[in-house]
Amino acid sequence: MDITNCILEIYPDWNGVVWSNSYEGIKPDAAETRPTPTLAELEAVWPKVEAEQIIIRKRQVYKAESDPIYAEWQALLTAGHPDAETRHQEWLDKRAEIKARVG
């Protein structure tokens, strides 16, 4: 569980630090007047935070690994190149591999 991002899900403008990604490591700034969320509250928002992190990671990996293949496929397709369909399949395979690997 990513404790900092869970806290920020509850209090988007929270001020403090989290040492070693541990509940005991939560250290609010002196100006933070709200109570520290309980471990149960953090665990309750973790599924949403985790899903958002997976989407972000997936976008990053698609951009780095599959988008270049897509661009090559589009260029080959536009030029009427005979390898266009092969590149298209490579792109589809790469997207499936990323989905399986990243989530």
Jmol script that loads the backbone (N, CA, C; Angstrom):
load data "model"
ATOM      1  N   MET A   1       0.851  -1.176   0.000  1.00  0.00           N
ATOM      2  CA  MET A   1       0.000   0.000   0.000  1.00  0.00           C
ATOM      3  C   MET A   1       0.896   1.238   0.000  1.00  0.00           C
ATOM      4  N   ASP A   2       0.532   2.206  -0.810  1.00  0.00           N
ATOM      5  CA  ASP A   2       1.261   3.471  -0.902  1.00  0.00           C
ATOM      6  C   ASP A   2       0.613   4.456   0.078  1.00  0.00           C
ATOM      7  N   ILE A   3       1.202   4.570   1.252  1.00  0.00           N
ATOM      8  CA  ILE A   3       0.581   5.349   2.336  1.00  0.00           C
ATOM      9  C   ILE A   3       0.439   6.828   1.976  1.00  0.00           C
ATOM     10  N   THR A   4       1.462   7.413   1.381  1.00  0.00           N
ATOM     11  CA  THR A   4       1.387   8.835   1.046  1.00  0.00           C
ATOM     12  C   THR A   4       0.229   9.105   0.097  1.00  0.00           C
ATOM     13  N   ASN A   5       0.112   8.318  -0.950  1.00  0.00           N
ATOM     14  CA  ASN A   5      -0.972   8.550  -1.908  1.00  0.00           C
ATOM     15  C   ASN A   5      -2.343   8.245  -1.325  1.00  0.00           C
ATOM     16  N   CYS A   6      -2.416   7.329  -0.381  1.00  0.00           N
ATOM     17  CA  CYS A   6      -3.692   7.079   0.300  1.00  0.00           C
ATOM     18  C   CYS A   6      -4.089   8.290   1.151  1.00  0.00           C
ATOM     19  N   ILE A   7      -3.120   8.862   1.855  1.00  0.00           N
ATOM     20  CA  ILE A   7      -3.412  10.071   2.639  1.00  0.00           C
ATOM     21  C   ILE A   7      -3.878  11.186   1.708  1.00  0.00           C
ATOM     22  N   LEU A   8      -3.187  11.338   0.578  1.00  0.00           N
ATOM     23  CA  LEU A   8      -3.551  12.401  -0.363  1.00  0.00           C
ATOM     24  C   LEU A   8      -4.905  12.160  -1.011  1.00  0.00           C
ATOM     25  N   GLU A   9      -5.336  10.931  -1.066  1.00  0.00           N
ATOM     26  CA  GLU A   9      -6.688  10.635  -1.559  1.00  0.00           C
ATOM     27  C   GLU A   9      -7.727  11.152  -0.561  1.00  0.00           C
ATOM     28  N   ILE A  10      -7.417  11.038   0.720  1.00  0.00           N
ATOM     29  CA  ILE A  10      -8.330  11.509   1.770  1.00  0.00           C
ATOM     30  C   ILE A  10      -8.218  13.020   1.947  1.00  0.00           C
ATOM     31  N   TYR A  11      -6.989  13.523   2.024  1.00  0.00           N
ATOM     32  CA  TYR A  11      -6.714  14.952   2.197  1.00  0.00           C
ATOM     33  C   TYR A  11      -5.799  15.400   1.054  1.00  0.00           C
ATOM     34  N   PRO A  12      -6.358  15.848  -0.069  1.00  0.00           N
ATOM     35  CA  PRO A  12      -5.514  16.199  -1.222  1.00  0.00           C
ATOM     36  C   PRO A  12      -4.450  17.265  -0.942  1.00  0.00           C
ATOM     37  N   ASP A  13      -4.676  18.100   0.061  1.00  0.00           N
ATOM     38  CA  ASP A  13      -3.705  19.160   0.377  1.00  0.00           C
ATOM     39  C   ASP A  13      -2.981  18.902   1.705  1.00  0.00           C
ATOM     40  N   TRP A  14      -2.851  17.620   2.053  1.00  0.00           N
ATOM     41  CA  TRP A  14      -2.213  17.239   3.312  1.00  0.00           C
ATOM     42  C   TRP A  14      -0.764  17.695   3.344  1.00  0.00           C
ATOM     43  N   ASN A  15      -0.310  18.113   4.515  1.00  0.00           N
ATOM     44  CA  ASN A  15       1.068  18.561   4.708  1.00  0.00           C
ATOM     45  C   ASN A  15       1.775  17.638   5.680  1.00  0.00           C
ATOM     46  N   GLY A  16       2.795  16.966   5.193  1.00  0.00           N
ATOM     47  CA  GLY A  16       3.573  16.090   6.048  1.00  0.00           C
ATOM     48  C   GLY A  16       4.447  15.167   5.220  1.00  0.00           C
ATOM     49  N   VAL A  17       5.059  14.218   5.877  1.00  0.00           N
ATOM     50  CA  VAL A  17       5.897  13.223   5.217  1.00  0.00           C
ATOM     51  C   VAL A  17       5.544  11.849   5.755  1.00  0.00           C
ATOM     52  N   VAL A  18       5.927  10.836   4.987  1.00  0.00           N
ATOM     53  CA  VAL A  18       5.762   9.456   5.430  1.00  0.00           C
ATOM     54  C   VAL A  18       7.116   8.784   5.265  1.00  0.00           C
ATOM     55  N   TRP A  19       7.698   8.361   6.358  1.00  0.00           N
ATOM     56  CA  TRP A  19       8.995   7.694   6.327  1.00  0.00           C
ATOM     57  C   TRP A  19       8.791   6.197   6.119  1.00  0.00           C
ATOM     58  N   SER A  20       9.569   5.628   5.238  1.00  0.00           N
ATOM     59  CA  SER A  20       9.602   4.180   4.985  1.00  0.00           C
ATOM     60  C   SER A  20       8.246   3.593   4.603  1.00  0.00           C
ATOM     61  N   ASN A  21       7.369   4.410   4.041  1.00  0.00           N
ATOM     62  CA  ASN A  21       6.045   3.954   3.623  1.00  0.00           C
ATOM     63  C   ASN A  21       5.383   3.112   4.719  1.00  0.00           C
ATOM     64  N   SER A  22       5.472   3.592   5.953  1.00  0.00           N
ATOM     65  CA  SER A  22       4.879   2.853   7.066  1.00  0.00           C
ATOM     66  C   SER A  22       3.899   3.751   7.818  1.00  0.00           C
ATOM     67  N   TYR A  23       2.916   3.125   8.419  1.00  0.00           N
ATOM     68  CA  TYR A  23       1.934   3.891   9.188  1.00  0.00           C
ATOM     69  C   TYR A  23       2.615   4.642  10.330  1.00  0.00           C
ATOM     70  N   GLU A  24       3.562   3.981  10.951  1.00  0.00           N
ATOM     71  CA  GLU A  24       4.293   4.624  12.054  1.00  0.00           C
ATOM     72  C   GLU A  24       5.142   5.793  11.553  1.00  0.00           C
ATOM     73  N   GLY A  25       5.447   5.796  10.254  1.00  0.00           N
ATOM     74  CA  GLY A  25       6.276   6.840   9.680  1.00  0.00           C
ATOM     75  C   GLY A  25       5.517   8.082   9.254  1.00  0.00           C
ATOM     76  N   ILE A  26       4.215   8.135   9.487  1.00  0.00           N
ATOM     77  CA  ILE A  26       3.419   9.316   9.122  1.00  0.00           C
ATOM     78  C   ILE A  26       3.758  10.450  10.077  1.00  0.00           C
ATOM     79  N   LYS A  27       4.252  11.540   9.522  1.00  0.00           N
ATOM     80  CA  LYS A  27       4.640  12.700  10.326  1.00  0.00           C
ATOM     81  C   LYS A  27       4.002  13.954   9.727  1.00  0.00           C
ATOM     82  N   PRO A  28       2.837  14.376  10.249  1.00  0.00           N
ATOM     83  CA  PRO A  28       2.223  15.608   9.753  1.00  0.00           C
ATOM     84  C   PRO A  28       3.081  16.826  10.103  1.00  0.00           C
ATOM     85  N   ASP A  29       3.032  17.838   9.254  1.00  0.00           N
ATOM     86  CA  ASP A  29       3.686  19.106   9.579  1.00  0.00           C
ATOM     87  C   ASP A  29       2.971  19.738  10.771  1.00  0.00           C
ATOM     88  N   ALA A  30       3.643  20.650  11.442  1.00  0.00           N
ATOM     89  CA  ALA A  30       3.053  21.325  12.600  1.00  0.00           C
ATOM     90  C   ALA A  30       1.784  22.090  12.221  1.00  0.00           C
ATOM     91  N   ALA A  31       1.698  22.557  10.966  1.00  0.00           N
ATOM     92  CA  ALA A  31       0.529  23.320  10.526  1.00  0.00           C
ATOM     93  C   ALA A  31      -0.663  22.430  10.171  1.00  0.00           C
ATOM     94  N   GLU A  32      -0.448  21.118  10.090  1.00  0.00           N
ATOM     95  CA  GLU A  32      -1.537  20.190   9.725  1.00  0.00           C
ATOM     96  C   GLU A  32      -2.427  19.972  10.943  1.00  0.00           C
ATOM     97  N   THR A  33      -3.664  20.429  10.854  1.00  0.00           N
ATOM     98  CA  THR A  33      -4.579  20.360  11.999  1.00  0.00           C
ATOM     99  C   THR A  33      -5.544  19.176  11.940  1.00  0.00           C
ATOM    100  N   ARG A  34      -5.646  18.545  10.794  1.00  0.00           N
ATOM    101  CA  ARG A  34      -6.581  17.423  10.667  1.00  0.00           C
ATOM    102  C   ARG A  34      -5.984  16.168  11.289  1.00  0.00           C
ATOM    103  N   PRO A  35      -6.854  15.276  11.754  1.00  0.00           N
ATOM    104  CA  PRO A  35      -6.333  14.044  12.363  1.00  0.00           C
ATOM    105  C   PRO A  35      -5.687  13.152  11.313  1.00  0.00           C
ATOM    106  N   THR A  36      -4.682  12.426  11.729  1.00  0.00           N
ATOM    107  CA  THR A  36      -4.063  11.444  10.842  1.00  0.00           C
ATOM    108  C   THR A  36      -5.085  10.352  10.561  1.00  0.00           C
ATOM    109  N   PRO A  37      -5.286  10.007   9.274  1.00  0.00           N
ATOM    110  CA  PRO A  37      -6.229   8.927   8.974  1.00  0.00           C
ATOM    111  C   PRO A  37      -5.813   7.633   9.665  1.00  0.00           C
ATOM    112  N   THR A  38      -6.780   6.849  10.026  1.00  0.00           N
ATOM    113  CA  THR A  38      -6.479   5.562  10.645  1.00  0.00           C
ATOM    114  C   THR A  38      -5.975   4.606   9.563  1.00  0.00           C
ATOM    115  N   LEU A  39      -5.341   3.540  10.017  1.00  0.00           N
ATOM    116  CA  LEU A  39      -4.879   2.528   9.074  1.00  0.00           C
ATOM    117  C   LEU A  39      -6.064   1.956   8.291  1.00  0.00           C
ATOM    118  N   ALA A  40      -7.188   1.757   8.957  1.00  0.00           N
ATOM    119  CA  ALA A  40      -8.391   1.240   8.279  1.00  0.00           C
ATOM    120  C   ALA A  40      -8.875   2.211   7.198  1.00  0.00           C
ATOM    121  N   GLU A  41      -8.805   3.507   7.459  1.00  0.00           N
ATOM    122  CA  GLU A  41      -9.209   4.501   6.459  1.00  0.00           C
ATOM    123  C   GLU A  41      -8.271   4.461   5.251  1.00  0.00           C
ATOM    124  N   LEU A  42      -6.985   4.316   5.519  1.00  0.00           N
ATOM    125  CA  LEU A  42      -6.013   4.239   4.426  1.00  0.00           C
ATOM    126  C   LEU A  42      -6.234   2.966   3.605  1.00  0.00           C
ATOM    127  N   GLU A  43      -6.453   1.859   4.287  1.00  0.00           N
ATOM    128  CA  GLU A  43      -6.697   0.600   3.578  1.00  0.00           C
ATOM    129  C   GLU A  43      -7.970   0.663   2.749  1.00  0.00           C
ATOM    130  N   ALA A  44      -8.949   1.417   3.201  1.00  0.00           N
ATOM    131  CA  ALA A  44     -10.216   1.528   2.475  1.00  0.00           C
ATOM    132  C   ALA A  44     -10.056   2.259   1.140  1.00  0.00           C
ATOM    133  N   VAL A  45      -9.143   3.233   1.076  1.00  0.00           N
ATOM    134  CA  VAL A  45      -8.964   3.977  -0.180  1.00  0.00           C
ATOM    135  C   VAL A  45      -7.886   3.361  -1.070  1.00  0.00           C
ATOM    136  N   TRP A  46      -7.132   2.401  -0.540  1.00  0.00           N
ATOM    137  CA  TRP A  46      -6.036   1.808  -1.311  1.00  0.00           C
ATOM    138  C   TRP A  46      -6.483   1.212  -2.643  1.00  0.00           C
ATOM    139  N   PRO A  47      -7.582   0.473  -2.743  1.00  0.00           N
ATOM    140  CA  PRO A  47      -7.955  -0.075  -4.049  1.00  0.00           C
ATOM    141  C   PRO A  47      -8.124   1.000  -5.130  1.00  0.00           C
ATOM    142  N   LYS A  48      -8.702   2.132  -4.766  1.00  0.00           N
ATOM    143  CA  LYS A  48      -8.870   3.230  -5.739  1.00  0.00           C
ATOM    144  C   LYS A  48      -7.509   3.807  -6.128  1.00  0.00           C
ATOM    145  N   VAL A  49      -6.662   4.050  -5.138  1.00  0.00           N
ATOM    146  CA  VAL A  49      -5.322   4.597  -5.395  1.00  0.00           C
ATOM    147  C   VAL A  49      -4.526   3.641  -6.273  1.00  0.00           C
ATOM    148  N   GLU A  50      -4.581   2.356  -5.950  1.00  0.00           N
ATOM    149  CA  GLU A  50      -3.842   1.360  -6.724  1.00  0.00           C
ATOM    150  C   GLU A  50      -4.330   1.306  -8.170  1.00  0.00           C
ATOM    151  N   ALA A  51      -5.642   1.364  -8.375  1.00  0.00           N
ATOM    152  CA  ALA A  51      -6.198   1.343  -9.735  1.00  0.00           C
ATOM    153  C   ALA A  51      -5.718   2.558 -10.531  1.00  0.00           C
ATOM    154  N   GLU A  52      -5.676   3.712  -9.897  1.00  0.00           N
ATOM    155  CA  GLU A  52      -5.189   4.927 -10.562  1.00  0.00           C
ATOM    156  C   GLU A  52      -3.710   4.798 -10.915  1.00  0.00           C
ATOM    157  N   GLN A  53      -2.927   4.202 -10.019  1.00  0.00           N
ATOM    158  CA  GLN A  53      -1.495   4.023 -10.280  1.00  0.00           C
ATOM    159  C   GLN A  53      -1.267   3.057 -11.438  1.00  0.00           C
ATOM    160  N   ILE A  54      -2.088   2.031 -11.542  1.00  0.00           N
ATOM    161  CA  ILE A  54      -1.963   1.079 -12.655  1.00  0.00           C
ATOM    162  C   ILE A  54      -2.249   1.774 -13.971  1.00  0.00           C
ATOM    163  N   ILE A  55      -3.260   2.622 -14.005  1.00  0.00           N
ATOM    164  CA  ILE A  55      -3.587   3.362 -15.230  1.00  0.00           C
ATOM    165  C   ILE A  55      -2.419   4.251 -15.637  1.00  0.00           C
ATOM    166  N   ILE A  56      -1.825   4.929 -14.685  1.00  0.00           N
ATOM    167  CA  ILE A  56      -0.683   5.808 -14.977  1.00  0.00           C
ATOM    168  C   ILE A  56       0.497   4.993 -15.504  1.00  0.00           C
ATOM    169  N   ARG A  57       0.810   3.870 -14.835  1.00  0.00           N
ATOM    170  CA  ARG A  57       1.924   3.027 -15.287  1.00  0.00           C
ATOM    171  C   ARG A  57       1.661   2.481 -16.683  1.00  0.00           C
ATOM    172  N   LYS A  58       0.421   2.053 -16.930  1.00  0.00           N
ATOM    173  CA  LYS A  58       0.072   1.504 -18.232  1.00  0.00           C
ATOM    174  C   LYS A  58       0.278   2.549 -19.329  1.00  0.00           C
ATOM    175  N   ARG A  59      -0.173   3.771 -19.084  1.00  0.00           N
ATOM    176  CA  ARG A  59       0.008   4.848 -20.069  1.00  0.00           C
ATOM    177  C   ARG A  59       1.492   5.085 -20.365  1.00  0.00           C
ATOM    178  N   GLN A  60       2.311   5.073 -19.318  1.00  0.00           N
ATOM    179  CA  GLN A  60       3.740   5.291 -19.497  1.00  0.00           C
ATOM    180  C   GLN A  60       4.365   4.178 -20.335  1.00  0.00           C
ATOM    181  N   VAL A  61       3.983   2.936 -20.040  1.00  0.00           N
ATOM    182  CA  VAL A  61       4.555   1.799 -20.760  1.00  0.00           C
ATOM    183  C   VAL A  61       4.053   1.769 -22.199  1.00  0.00           C
ATOM    184  N   TYR A  62       2.757   2.043 -22.422  1.00  0.00           N
ATOM    185  CA  TYR A  62       2.243   2.110 -23.793  1.00  0.00           C
ATOM    186  C   TYR A  62       3.012   3.156 -24.591  1.00  0.00           C
ATOM    187  N   LYS A  63       3.212   4.326 -23.980  1.00  0.00           N
ATOM    188  CA  LYS A  63       3.913   5.412 -24.682  1.00  0.00           C
ATOM    189  C   LYS A  63       5.330   4.994 -25.057  1.00  0.00           C
ATOM    190  N   ALA A  64       6.014   4.320 -24.147  1.00  0.00           N
ATOM    191  CA  ALA A  64       7.405   3.932 -24.391  1.00  0.00           C
ATOM    192  C   ALA A  64       7.542   2.734 -25.322  1.00  0.00           C
ATOM    193  N   GLU A  65       6.631   1.759 -25.211  1.00  0.00           N
ATOM    194  CA  GLU A  65       6.833   0.489 -25.905  1.00  0.00           C
ATOM    195  C   GLU A  65       5.908   0.250 -27.094  1.00  0.00           C
ATOM    196  N   SER A  66       4.641   0.630 -26.994  1.00  0.00           N
ATOM    197  CA  SER A  66       3.737   0.297 -28.095  1.00  0.00           C
ATOM    198  C   SER A  66       3.474   1.457 -29.047  1.00  0.00           C
ATOM    199  N   ASP A  67       3.534   2.679 -28.566  1.00  0.00           N
ATOM    200  CA  ASP A  67       3.283   3.814 -29.452  1.00  0.00           C
ATOM    201  C   ASP A  67       4.270   3.900 -30.621  1.00  0.00           C
ATOM    202  N   PRO A  68       5.566   3.615 -30.404  1.00  0.00           N
ATOM    203  CA  PRO A  68       6.479   3.635 -31.556  1.00  0.00           C
ATOM    204  C   PRO A  68       6.117   2.585 -32.617  1.00  0.00           C
ATOM    205  N   ILE A  69       5.650   1.431 -32.172  1.00  0.00           N
ATOM    206  CA  ILE A  69       5.241   0.387 -33.122  1.00  0.00           C
ATOM    207  C   ILE A  69       4.011   0.852 -33.891  1.00  0.00           C
ATOM    208  N   TYR A  70       3.087   1.487 -33.178  1.00  0.00           N
ATOM    209  CA  TYR A  70       1.881   2.017 -33.822  1.00  0.00           C
ATOM    210  C   TYR A  70       2.251   3.049 -34.889  1.00  0.00           C
ATOM    211  N   ALA A  71       3.165   3.945 -34.549  1.00  0.00           N
ATOM    212  CA  ALA A  71       3.572   4.984 -35.498  1.00  0.00           C
ATOM    213  C   ALA A  71       4.207   4.357 -36.742  1.00  0.00           C
ATOM    214  N   GLU A  72       5.025   3.334 -36.552  1.00  0.00           N
ATOM    215  CA  GLU A  72       5.628   2.642 -37.697  1.00  0.00           C
ATOM    216  C   GLU A  72       4.564   1.967 -38.549  1.00  0.00           C
ATOM    217  N   TRP A  73       3.604   1.323 -37.893  1.00  0.00           N
ATOM    218  CA  TRP A  73       2.516   0.674 -38.625  1.00  0.00           C
ATOM    219  C   TRP A  73       1.747   1.693 -39.459  1.00  0.00           C
ATOM    220  N   GLN A  74       1.424   2.841 -38.851  1.00  0.00           N
ATOM    221  CA  GLN A  74       0.691   3.871 -39.591  1.00  0.00           C
ATOM    222  C   GLN A  74       1.478   4.379 -40.787  1.00  0.00           C
ATOM    223  N   ALA A  75       2.786   4.559 -40.629  1.00  0.00           N
ATOM    224  CA  ALA A  75       3.628   5.012 -41.739  1.00  0.00           C
ATOM    225  C   ALA A  75       3.656   3.971 -42.855  1.00  0.00           C
ATOM    226  N   LEU A  76       3.806   2.713 -42.491  1.00  0.00           N
ATOM    227  CA  LEU A  76       3.807   1.640 -43.494  1.00  0.00           C
ATOM    228  C   LEU A  76       2.452   1.542 -44.183  1.00  0.00           C
ATOM    229  N   LEU A  77       1.401   1.688 -43.428  1.00  0.00           N
ATOM    230  CA  LEU A  77       0.049   1.615 -43.980  1.00  0.00           C
ATOM    231  C   LEU A  77      -0.188   2.754 -44.965  1.00  0.00           C
ATOM    232  N   THR A  78       0.225   3.946 -44.587  1.00  0.00           N
ATOM    233  CA  THR A  78       0.056   5.111 -45.457  1.00  0.00           C
ATOM    234  C   THR A  78       0.835   4.948 -46.749  1.00  0.00           C
ATOM    235  N   ALA A  79       2.016   4.350 -46.653  1.00  0.00           N
ATOM    236  CA  ALA A  79       2.855   4.149 -47.834  1.00  0.00           C
ATOM    237  C   ALA A  79       2.434   2.928 -48.654  1.00  0.00           C
ATOM    238  N   GLY A  80       1.456   2.173 -48.155  1.00  0.00           N
ATOM    239  CA  GLY A  80       1.032   0.969 -48.856  1.00  0.00           C
ATOM    240  C   GLY A  80       2.073  -0.131 -48.830  1.00  0.00           C
ATOM    241  N   HIS A  81       2.922  -0.122 -47.807  1.00  0.00           N
ATOM    242  CA  HIS A  81       4.012  -1.086 -47.700  1.00  0.00           C
ATOM    243  C   HIS A  81       3.462  -2.471 -47.364  1.00  0.00           C
ATOM    244  N   PRO A  82       4.014  -3.523 -47.952  1.00  0.00           N
ATOM    245  CA  PRO A  82       3.498  -4.877 -47.687  1.00  0.00           C
ATOM    246  C   PRO A  82       3.707  -5.354 -46.246  1.00  0.00           C
ATOM    247  N   ASP A  83       4.616  -4.756 -45.493  1.00  0.00           N
ATOM    248  CA  ASP A  83       4.854  -5.168 -44.106  1.00  0.00           C
ATOM    249  C   ASP A  83       3.900  -4.514 -43.110  1.00  0.00           C
ATOM    250  N   ALA A  84       2.974  -3.702 -43.604  1.00  0.00           N
ATOM    251  CA  ALA A  84       2.075  -2.968 -42.707  1.00  0.00           C
ATOM    252  C   ALA A  84       1.257  -3.921 -41.828  1.00  0.00           C
ATOM    253  N   GLU A  85       0.725  -4.965 -42.403  1.00  0.00           N
ATOM    254  CA  GLU A  85      -0.113  -5.876 -41.608  1.00  0.00           C
ATOM    255  C   GLU A  85       0.702  -6.616 -40.547  1.00  0.00           C
ATOM    256  N   THR A  86       1.938  -6.963 -40.869  1.00  0.00           N
ATOM    257  CA  THR A  86       2.810  -7.614 -39.888  1.00  0.00           C
ATOM    258  C   THR A  86       3.074  -6.671 -38.717  1.00  0.00           C
ATOM    259  N   ARG A  87       3.352  -5.418 -39.037  1.00  0.00           N
ATOM    260  CA  ARG A  87       3.627  -4.432 -37.974  1.00  0.00           C
ATOM    261  C   ARG A  87       2.378  -4.203 -37.127  1.00  0.00           C
ATOM    262  N   HIS A  88       1.214  -4.216 -37.779  1.00  0.00           N
ATOM    263  CA  HIS A  88      -0.037  -4.060 -37.046  1.00  0.00           C
ATOM    264  C   HIS A  88      -0.183  -5.179 -36.019  1.00  0.00           C
ATOM    265  N   GLN A  89       0.102  -6.405 -36.413  1.00  0.00           N
ATOM    266  CA  GLN A  89       0.000  -7.529 -35.491  1.00  0.00           C
ATOM    267  C   GLN A  89       1.019  -7.414 -34.367  1.00  0.00           C
ATOM    268  N   GLU A  90       2.217  -6.922 -34.680  1.00  0.00           N
ATOM    269  CA  GLU A  90       3.231  -6.707 -33.641  1.00  0.00           C
ATOM    270  C   GLU A  90       2.726  -5.694 -32.610  1.00  0.00           C
ATOM    271  N   TRP A  91       2.060  -4.655 -33.091  1.00  0.00           N
ATOM    272  CA  TRP A  91       1.510  -3.637 -32.193  1.00  0.00           C
ATOM    273  C   TRP A  91       0.427  -4.241 -31.294  1.00  0.00           C
ATOM    274  N   LEU A  92      -0.486  -5.015 -31.884  1.00  0.00           N
ATOM    275  CA  LEU A  92      -1.539  -5.663 -31.103  1.00  0.00           C
ATOM    276  C   LEU A  92      -0.943  -6.619 -30.067  1.00  0.00           C
ATOM    277  N   ASP A  93       0.068  -7.378 -30.481  1.00  0.00           N
ATOM    278  CA  ASP A  93       0.729  -8.309 -29.556  1.00  0.00           C
ATOM    279  C   ASP A  93       1.406  -7.562 -28.413  1.00  0.00           C
ATOM    280  N   LYS A  94       2.057  -6.448 -28.720  1.00  0.00           N
ATOM    281  CA  LYS A  94       2.750  -5.660 -27.686  1.00  0.00           C
ATOM    282  C   LYS A  94       1.740  -5.096 -26.689  1.00  0.00           C
ATOM    283  N   ARG A  95       0.603  -4.592 -27.171  1.00  0.00           N
ATOM    284  CA  ARG A  95      -0.435  -4.066 -26.270  1.00  0.00           C
ATOM    285  C   ARG A  95      -0.957  -5.175 -25.350  1.00  0.00           C
ATOM    286  N   ALA A  96      -1.178  -6.359 -25.897  1.00  0.00           N
ATOM    287  CA  ALA A  96      -1.658  -7.481 -25.078  1.00  0.00           C
ATOM    288  C   ALA A  96      -0.617  -7.867 -24.037  1.00  0.00           C
ATOM    289  N   GLU A  97       0.643  -7.861 -24.423  1.00  0.00           N
ATOM    290  CA  GLU A  97       1.727  -8.220 -23.505  1.00  0.00           C
ATOM    291  C   GLU A  97       1.812  -7.175 -22.369  1.00  0.00           C
ATOM    292  N   ILE A  98       1.683  -5.901 -22.713  1.00  0.00           N
ATOM    293  CA  ILE A  98       1.724  -4.835 -21.706  1.00  0.00           C
ATOM    294  C   ILE A  98       0.545  -4.977 -20.754  1.00  0.00           C
ATOM    295  N   LYS A  99      -0.632  -5.225 -21.295  1.00  0.00           N
ATOM    296  CA  LYS A  99      -1.816  -5.372 -20.451  1.00  0.00           C
ATOM    297  C   LYS A  99      -1.638  -6.517 -19.453  1.00  0.00           C
ATOM    298  N   ALA A 100      -1.084  -7.623 -19.920  1.00  0.00           N
ATOM    299  CA  ALA A 100      -0.858  -8.781 -19.049  1.00  0.00           C
ATOM    300  C   ALA A 100       0.217  -8.487 -17.997  1.00  0.00           C
ATOM    301  N   ARG A 101       1.229  -7.744 -18.383  1.00  0.00           N
ATOM    302  CA  ARG A 101       2.356  -7.469 -17.505  1.00  0.00           C
ATOM    303  C   ARG A 101       2.061  -6.371 -16.480  1.00  0.00           C
ATOM    304  N   VAL A 102       1.392  -5.318 -16.918  1.00  0.00           N
ATOM    305  CA  VAL A 102       1.199  -4.161 -16.058  1.00  0.00           C
ATOM    306  C   VAL A 102      -0.135  -4.204 -15.314  1.00  0.00           C
ATOM    307  N   GLY A 103      -1.117  -4.804 -15.893  1.00  0.00           N
ATOM    308  CA  GLY A 103      -2.397  -4.897 -15.194  1.00  0.00           C
ATOM    309  C   GLY A 103      -3.580  -4.586 -16.050  1.00  0.00           C
TER     310      GLY A 103
END
end "model"
wireframe off; spacefill off
backbone 0.3
color backbone group
